[in-house]
């Protein structure tokens, strides 16, 4: 039986991030993907030009339908946007996980690669109150971690004290030739990779968290799931320039292991 992962996120019409990136990441790593769409964005590699939220009732219905029939092995949460969306996801997931407890990977999506804001301030507070305590893993980049922690120098342990069992503090926004990601939980793990000279990094955060969720759904322990996802994403970024999609920040190459050059 195939491992199944569920993504709860927004739709990216350009195909590089959000639901589309998550499903590609699941598939690239051998996991069946189901989806719950929280918002529809008009988006390409240059900008987000419109956002329309899916109704809370429809979000709850999607989550209930998936859990009612599919043997979900892990959940990834991405773009939420509003308080109503956060509450709908939290309520529906709480009910679903009561009968089927599975790992939850929370990617606190706040800003698109283009710089467009993707979450309201009050929604961020709701996310901290409702979803951080439900998260098995929180995956913020440095700006997101700073906003969550309210400090310019966020520490993984401080974020972990807010509820998640594990925190993966991603170092992609730091300076220097090496990118360092720190996984903090019952144990500490560091993952490093050479920083690659490319602007085609659209969807990196979505793709990494989805790749981790795929590993958890397949039964990998957290450090192993993060390590595999980290290596896979580095390959996807390294191959991104070969895609040639769009004229802005292009997407990573999710299927770099499978497509012919």
Helices and strands as residue ranges (DSSP letters): E 4-12, H 18-28, E 32-43, E 48-53, H 56-69, E 74-77, H 83-99, E 103-106, H 121-130, G 132-134, E 137-138, H 142-149, H 156-160, E 166-169, E 178-184, E 188-194, H 204-217, H 222-238, G 240-242
